[in-house]
Amino acid sequence: MTQSRCDRCSATGPAHDFISAGSNGTWRVLCSRCFNSEMARFADVHNFQHPSFTPLHLRDADGNDHKFHFRSLLLGDQLSLEAFELAGHDEFAGYRFQVLGEAGSEPFALLGRLIRKMKRAVVTKHLRTDSGSLQVAETTLRGRIEGNGNENGNRPCVVIDGRRVEWNDFGAMLLAFEGWQFRLEMFDPSDEA
């Protein structure tokens, strides 16, 4: 697991708990605790308590275990609670979820909302493997769009069922529906897709 170091408090920890924050052209790496402390000061949020939660394991539709880490970020007048799965060395793969609440929200109430959202998603299977290749399981796909990590490429990848799918492979999966109509909708990460 990649480690990072906070430019403010010098704490070290897993990279997923750090944020690259910029202001006036200067960028710093901050741990989520320092980020929240600075945001509380800027947003004039008094007595903000940085919530932290232990990782949680959930099983998907196939019975596979997924370990989720949590991060809370104060975003002005909103508190973001995020859950994400670390999927090996691929920073784009794995499930990710987010819920938003008011800055003064009860963190455990947000956590409850987030876990319910996570459970609904991980038990729904959108992909299946047929003859060694990925196929659309039904007629609906839900996932997220990510960069592909290739500096020279301009194609995204998608993450469906926590699995990274390259853009060309995604197109090949859709060929099974040649001639069909479709509707493409985009949702904020904190919304239910």
FIDREN-193467 format. One record per residue: residue number from 1; residue in one letter; x, y, z of N, C-alpha, C, CB in turn. Coordinates in steps of 0.1 Angstrom, whole numbers, plus 5000, padded with zeros to 4 digits. Glycine has a CB too. Layout:
NUM	A	X	Y	Z	X	Y	Z	X	Y	Z	X	Y	Z
...
// end
This chain:
1	M	5008	4988	5000	5000	5000	5000	5009	5012	5000	4990	5000	5012
2	T	5007	5021	4991	5014	5034	4990	5012	5043	5002	5011	5041	4977
3	Q	5023	5048	5007	5023	5057	5018	5025	5071	5014	5034	5053	5029
4	S	5019	5081	5021	5020	5095	5018	5024	5102	5031	5007	5101	5012
5	R	5028	5114	5030	5032	5122	5042	5025	5136	5041	5048	5124	5043
6	C	5020	5140	5052	5012	5153	5053	5022	5164	5054	5003	5153	5065
7	D	5021	5174	5045	5029	5186	5045	5027	5195	5057	5027	5194	5032
8	R	5016	5193	5064	5012	5202	5075	5017	5196	5088	4997	5205	5076
9	C	5013	5183	5091	5016	5177	5104	5027	5167	5104	5004	5171	5110
10	S	5032	5163	5092	5042	5153	5089	5038	5139	5092	5054	5156	5097
11	A	5025	5137	5094	5020	5123	5096	5021	5115	5083	5005	5123	5101
12	T	5024	5102	5085	5025	5094	5073	5013	5084	5074	5038	5086	5072
13	G	5009	5079	5063	4998	5069	5063	4995	5065	5049	4986	5075	5070
14	P	4984	5056	5047	4981	5051	5034	4976	5063	5025	4970	5041	5035
15	A	4980	5063	5012	4978	5073	5003	4963	5077	5002	4983	5070	4989
16	H	4954	5067	5004	4940	5070	5002	4934	5079	5013	4932	5056	5003
17	D	4942	5082	5023	4937	5091	5034	4944	5105	5032	4940	5085	5047
18	F	4949	5108	5021	4956	5121	5018	4949	5128	5006	4971	5119	5016
19	I	4950	5141	5006	4944	5149	4996	4954	5159	4991	4931	5157	5002
20	S	4954	5161	4978	4963	5171	4972	4954	5184	4971	4968	5167	4957
21	A	4958	5194	4980	4950	5206	4981	4958	5218	4976	4946	5208	4996
22	G	4951	5226	4968	4957	5238	4962	4951	5251	4965	4958	5236	4947
23	S	4959	5261	4966	4954	5275	4968	4964	5284	4963	4951	5277	4983
24	N	4959	5294	4955	4968	5304	4949	4980	5298	4942	4973	5313	4960
25	G	4978	5287	4935	4989	5281	4927	4998	5272	4935	4996	5291	4920
26	T	4996	5271	4948	5005	5263	4956	4997	5250	4960	5010	5270	4968
27	W	5004	5239	4958	4997	5226	4961	5005	5219	4973	4997	5216	4949
28	R	4997	5213	4982	5002	5206	4993	4995	5193	4994	5001	5214	5006
29	V	5002	5183	5000	4996	5170	5003	4992	5171	5018	5005	5158	5000
30	L	4979	5169	5021	4974	5170	5035	4967	5157	5038	4964	5182	5036
31	C	4969	5152	5051	4961	5141	5056	4947	5146	5057	4967	5136	5069
32	S	4937	5137	5057	4923	5142	5058	4920	5149	5071	4914	5129	5057
33	R	4927	5146	5082	4925	5153	5094	4929	5168	5093	4932	5147	5106
34	C	4941	5170	5087	4946	5184	5085	4937	5192	5075	4960	5184	5081
35	F	4933	5185	5064	4925	5191	5054	4912	5195	5061	4921	5181	5042
36	N	4906	5187	5069	4893	5190	5075	4895	5202	5085	4887	5178	5082
37	S	4906	5202	5092	4909	5213	5101	4910	5226	5094	4922	5210	5109
38	E	4917	5226	5083	4918	5239	5075	4905	5243	5069	4929	5237	5064
39	M	4897	5233	5064	4884	5236	5058	4875	5242	5069	4878	5224	5052
40	A	4875	5236	5081	4867	5241	5092	4870	5256	5095	4868	5232	5104
41	R	4883	5259	5095	4887	5273	5097	4882	5282	5086	4903	5273	5099
42	F	4885	5278	5074	4880	5286	5062	4865	5288	5062	4885	5280	5049
43	A	4858	5277	5065	4843	5278	5064	4837	5282	5076	4838	5264	5060
44	D	4845	5286	5086	4840	5291	5099	4830	5280	5106	4832	5304	5097
45	V	4834	5268	5105	4827	5257	5111	4833	5254	5125	4826	5244	5102
46	H	4826	5257	5136	4832	5256	5149	4830	5242	5155	4825	5266	5158
47	N	4839	5237	5163	4838	5224	5170	4836	5212	5160	4827	5225	5179
48	F	4843	5213	5148	4842	5202	5139	4850	5190	5145	4846	5206	5125
49	Q	4844	5179	5146	4851	5167	5150	4854	5158	5138	4843	5159	5161
50	H	4866	5155	5135	4870	5147	5124	4866	5132	5126	4885	5147	5121
51	P	4856	5127	5119	4851	5113	5121	4861	5104	5114	4837	5111	5117
52	S	4864	5092	5120	4871	5082	5113	4864	5068	5116	4886	5082	5117
53	F	4865	5059	5107	4858	5047	5108	4868	5035	5104	4846	5046	5099
54	T	4866	5024	5110	4874	5012	5107	4869	5006	5094	4874	5002	5118
55	P	4878	4999	5086	4874	4993	5074	4862	4983	5076	4886	4986	5067
56	L	4855	4981	5066	4843	4972	5066	4844	4962	5054	4830	4980	5065
57	H	4840	4950	5057	4840	4939	5046	4825	4937	5042	4846	4926	5051
58	L	4823	4936	5029	4810	4933	5023	4812	4922	5013	4802	4945	5018
59	R	4802	4913	5011	4802	4903	5001	4794	4907	4989	4798	4889	5007
60	D	4799	4904	4977	4791	4907	4965	4782	4896	4961	4801	4910	4953
61	A	4775	4897	4950	4765	4887	4945	4771	4873	4944	4759	4892	4932
62	D	4784	4872	4941	4791	4859	4940	4797	4854	4953	4802	4860	4929
63	G	4795	4862	4963	4801	4858	4976	4816	4862	4978	4801	4843	4977
64	N	4821	4870	4969	4835	4875	4971	4835	4887	4981	4840	4880	4957
65	D	4846	4887	4989	4847	4897	4999	4854	4909	4994	4856	4891	5011
66	H	4848	4921	4998	4854	4934	4994	4856	4942	5007	4844	4942	4984
67	K	4868	4947	5008	4872	4955	5020	4871	4970	5016	4886	4951	5025
68	F	4863	4977	5024	4862	4991	5021	4868	5000	5032	4847	4995	5020
69	H	4875	5010	5028	4881	5020	5037	4873	5033	5036	4896	5023	5033
70	F	4873	5040	5046	4865	5052	5047	4873	5065	5048	4855	5052	5059
71	R	4868	5076	5043	4874	5089	5044	4863	5099	5045	4884	5092	5032
72	S	4865	5109	5055	4856	5120	5056	4863	5132	5052	4850	5120	5071
73	L	4856	5141	5045	4861	5154	5040	4851	5165	5043	4866	5153	5026
74	L	4855	5175	5049	4847	5187	5051	4849	5195	5039	4850	5195	5064
75	L	4838	5198	5032	4838	5206	5019	4829	5218	5021	4833	5197	5007
76	G	4835	5228	5029	4827	5240	5032	4815	5237	5041	4822	5246	5019
77	D	4803	5238	5036	4791	5236	5044	4786	5221	5043	4780	5245	5040
78	Q	4794	5212	5036	4790	5198	5035	4801	5189	5040	4787	5195	5020
79	L	4796	5178	5045	4805	5167	5049	4804	5156	5040	4802	5162	5064
80	S	4815	5152	5033	4815	5140	5024	4821	5128	5031	4824	5144	5011
81	L	4813	5117	5030	4818	5105	5036	4820	5095	5024	4809	5099	5046
82	E	4832	5090	5022	4835	5082	5011	4840	5068	5015	4847	5088	5002
83	A	4836	5058	5007	4840	5044	5010	4847	5040	4997	4829	5035	5014
84	F	4858	5033	4998	4864	5028	4986	4872	5016	4988	4874	5039	4980
85	E	4873	5007	4978	4880	4995	4979	4893	4997	4972	4871	4983	4972
86	L	4904	4992	4978	4917	4992	4972	4919	4979	4965	4928	4994	4983
87	A	4920	4980	4952	4920	4968	4943	4934	4966	4938	4910	4969	4932
88	G	4943	4961	4946	4957	4958	4941	4964	4971	4938	4957	4949	4929
89	H	4972	4970	4927	4980	4982	4923	4973	4991	4913	4993	4977	4917
90	D	4960	4988	4909	4953	4996	4900	4945	5006	4907	4944	4987	4891
91	E	4949	5019	4907	4942	5029	4915	4928	5032	4910	4950	5042	4915
92	F	4925	5027	4897	4912	5030	4892	4901	5020	4894	4913	5032	4877
93	A	4906	5007	4898	4897	4996	4900	4891	4997	4914	4904	4983	4897
94	G	4881	4989	4916	4875	4988	4930	4862	4996	4930	4885	4992	4940
95	Y	4854	4993	4940	4842	5000	4942	4845	5014	4949	4832	4992	4951
96	R	4837	5024	4946	4838	5037	4953	4824	5042	4956	4846	5047	4945
97	F	4822	5047	4967	4808	5053	4971	4810	5066	4979	4800	5043	4979
98	Q	4800	5074	4978	4801	5087	4985	4786	5091	4989	4807	5098	4977
99	V	4785	5097	5001	4773	5104	5005	4777	5118	5010	4765	5096	5016
100	L	4768	5127	5009	4770	5141	5014	4759	5144	5024	4769	5151	5002
101	G	4764	5152	5034	4754	5157	5044	4759	5171	5048	4754	5148	5057
102	E	4751	5177	5056	4755	5191	5061	4768	5189	5070	4744	5198	5069
103	A	4775	5200	5071	4788	5200	5079	4785	5195	5093	4794	5214	5079
104	G	4774	5198	5099	4771	5194	5113	4764	5181	5114	4763	5205	5119
105	S	4763	5173	5103	4756	5161	5103	4762	5151	5113	4756	5154	5089
106	E	4754	5142	5118	4759	5131	5127	4766	5121	5118	4747	5124	5134
107	P	4779	5120	5120	4787	5111	5111	4782	5097	5111	4801	5111	5116
108	F	4777	5091	5122	4772	5077	5121	4759	5076	5113	4770	5072	5135
109	A	4751	5087	5113	4739	5086	5104	4743	5086	5089	4730	5099	5107
110	L	4754	5094	5086	4759	5094	5072	4765	5080	5069	4770	5105	5071
111	L	4772	5075	5079	4778	5061	5077	4767	5051	5074	4786	5057	5089
112	G	4756	5052	5081	4745	5043	5079	4739	5044	5065	4734	5045	5089
113	R	4737	5056	5060	4733	5059	5046	4743	5053	5036	4731	5074	5044
114	L	4755	5055	5039	4766	5051	5030	4766	5035	5029	4780	5056	5034
115	I	4765	5029	5040	4766	5014	5041	4754	5008	5033	4766	5009	5055
116	R	4742	5014	5035	4730	5009	5028	4732	5011	5013	4717	5017	5032
117	K	4738	5022	5009	4741	5024	4994	4751	5014	4989	4746	5039	4992
118	M	4761	5011	4997	4771	5001	4993	4765	4987	4992	4782	5001	5004
119	K	4757	4983	5002	4751	4970	5001	4742	4968	4989	4743	4968	5014
120	R	4734	4978	4986	4726	4977	4974	4734	4975	4961	4717	4990	4972
121	A	4745	4982	4961	4754	4982	4948	4761	4969	4947	4763	4993	4948
122	V	4768	4964	4958	4776	4952	4956	4769	4939	4954	4785	4951	4969
123	V	4756	4939	4957	4748	4926	4955	4742	4926	4941	4738	4925	4965
124	T	4744	4937	4934	4738	4938	4920	4750	4935	4910	4732	4952	4917
125	K	4747	4926	4902	4758	4922	4892	4754	4927	4878	4760	4906	4892
126	H	4763	4934	4872	4761	4940	4859	4769	4933	4848	4764	4955	4859
127	L	4779	4926	4852	4788	4919	4842	4788	4904	4845	4802	4924	4843
128	R	4790	4896	4834	4792	4882	4835	4803	4878	4826	4779	4874	4832
129	T	4810	4867	4828	4820	4862	4819	4815	4851	4811	4833	4857	4828
130	D	4817	4852	4797	4812	4842	4788	4824	4839	4779	4800	4847	4780
131	S	4828	4827	4778	4839	4822	4770	4852	4831	4772	4835	4823	4755
132	G	4854	4834	4785	4866	4842	4789	4865	4857	4787	4877	4837	4781
133	S	4854	4862	4781	4853	4877	4779	4841	4882	4787	4852	4880	4764
134	L	4843	4895	4791	4832	4901	4799	4820	4905	4790	4837	4914	4805
135	Q	4808	4903	4795	4796	4906	4788	4787	4913	4797	4789	4893	4782
136	V	4777	4921	4792	4767	4927	4800	4757	4917	4804	4760	4939	4791
137	A	4755	4916	4818	4747	4905	4823	4732	4907	4820	4748	4905	4838
138	E	4727	4919	4820	4713	4921	4817	4712	4932	4806	4704	4925	4830
139	T	4704	4942	4808	4704	4953	4799	4707	4967	4805	4690	4954	4792
140	T	4712	4966	4818	4715	4978	4825	4730	4977	4830	4706	4981	4837
141	L	4737	4988	4829	4751	4989	4834	4751	5001	4843	4761	4990	4823
142	R	4758	4999	4855	4760	5010	4864	4775	5010	4867	4751	5010	4877
143	G	4782	5021	4868	4796	5021	4871	4800	5036	4872	4804	5013	4861
144	R	4813	5037	4870	4819	5051	4870	4829	5052	4859	4825	5055	4884
145	I	4832	5065	4855	4841	5068	4845	4854	5072	4852	4836	5079	4835
146	E	4865	5067	4847	4879	5071	4853	4888	5074	4841	4884	5059	4862
147	G	4899	5081	4845	4910	5082	4835	4916	5069	4833	4920	5093	4839
148	N	4923	5066	4823	4929	5053	4821	4944	5053	4826	4929	5049	4806
149	G	4949	5064	4831	4962	5063	4837	4973	5065	4826	4965	5051	4844
150	N	4969	5066	4814	4979	5067	4803	4980	5081	4799	4975	5058	4791
151	E	4992	5087	4801	4993	5102	4798	4991	5105	4784	5007	5106	4803
152	N	4994	5096	4775	4993	5098	4760	4979	5095	4755	5003	5091	4753
153	G	4971	5088	4763	4958	5084	4758	4947	5094	4762	4954	5071	4764
154	N	4937	5094	4754	4926	5103	4757	4913	5095	4759	4924	5113	4745
155	R	4914	5082	4761	4902	5074	4763	4901	5071	4778	4904	5061	4755
156	P	4889	5072	4783	4887	5068	4797	4886	5053	4798	4874	5074	4802
157	C	4885	5048	4810	4881	5035	4813	4868	5036	4821	4892	5026	4820
158	V	4861	5025	4823	4850	5025	4832	4852	5014	4842	4836	5022	4824
159	V	4846	5016	4854	4847	5006	4864	4832	5001	4867	4853	5012	4877
160	I	4830	4988	4865	4817	4982	4866	4819	4970	4875	4811	4978	4852
161	D	4810	4969	4885	4811	4958	4895	4825	4958	4902	4809	4944	4888
162	G	4831	4970	4903	4844	4971	4909	4855	4967	4900	4844	4963	4921
163	R	4852	4964	4888	4863	4959	4878	4865	4970	4868	4858	4946	4871
164	R	4878	4972	4866	4882	4981	4855	4880	4975	4842	4897	4986	4857
165	V	4874	4983	4833	4871	4978	4819	4876	4989	4810	4856	4975	4816
166	E	4886	4985	4801	4892	4995	4792	4881	4999	4782	4904	4989	4784
167	W	4882	5011	4776	4872	5016	4767	4870	5007	4755	4877	5030	4762
168	N	4880	5002	4749	4878	4993	4737	4870	4980	4741	4891	4989	4731
169	D	4873	4975	4753	4866	4963	4758	4852	4966	4761	4873	4957	4771
170	F	4850	4978	4766	4836	4983	4769	4828	4984	4756	4836	4997	4776
171	G	4834	4989	4746	4828	4990	4733	4824	4976	4727	4836	4997	4723
172	A	4834	4966	4729	4831	4953	4724	4820	4946	4732	4844	4944	4726
173	M	4818	4949	4745	4807	4944	4752	4794	4949	4747	4809	4948	4767
174	L	4794	4962	4743	4782	4968	4738	4777	4963	4724	4783	4983	4737
175	L	4787	4957	4717	4783	4952	4703	4772	4941	4704	4796	4946	4697
176	A	4771	4935	4715	4760	4925	4717	4746	4931	4716	4761	4918	4731
177	F	4746	4945	4717	4733	4952	4716	4733	4961	4703	4732	4961	4728
178	E	4740	4957	4693	4740	4964	4681	4726	4966	4676	4749	4957	4670
179	G	4722	4979	4672	4709	4982	4667	4699	4986	4678	4703	4971	4660
180	W	4703	4984	4691	4694	4988	4702	4695	5003	4705	4698	4980	4715
181	Q	4685	5008	4711	4686	5022	4716	4692	5022	4730	4672	5029	4716
182	F	4697	5034	4734	4702	5035	4748	4700	5049	4753	4717	5031	4749
183	R	4701	5050	4766	4700	5063	4773	4713	5063	4782	4687	5065	4781
184	L	4720	5074	4781	4732	5076	4789	4730	5087	4799	4745	5078	4781
185	E	4730	5085	4812	4728	5095	4822	4741	5096	4831	4716	5092	4830
186	M	4744	5108	4835	4756	5110	4844	4750	5114	4857	4766	5120	4838
187	F	4756	5109	4868	4752	5112	4882	4764	5116	4890	4745	5100	4888
188	D	4762	5125	4899	4773	5129	4908	4776	5117	4917	4768	5141	4917
189	P	4789	5115	4921	4792	5103	4929	4784	5102	4942	4807	5104	4932
190	S	4779	5113	4947	4771	5112	4959	4756	5108	4956	4771	5125	4966
191	D	4752	5108	4944	4738	5104	4940	4737	5089	4938	4734	5111	4928
192	E	4725	5084	4939	4723	5070	4936	4721	5068	4921	4710	5065	4944
193	A	4729	5060	4915	4729	5058	4900	4718	5047	4896	4742	5054	4895
// end
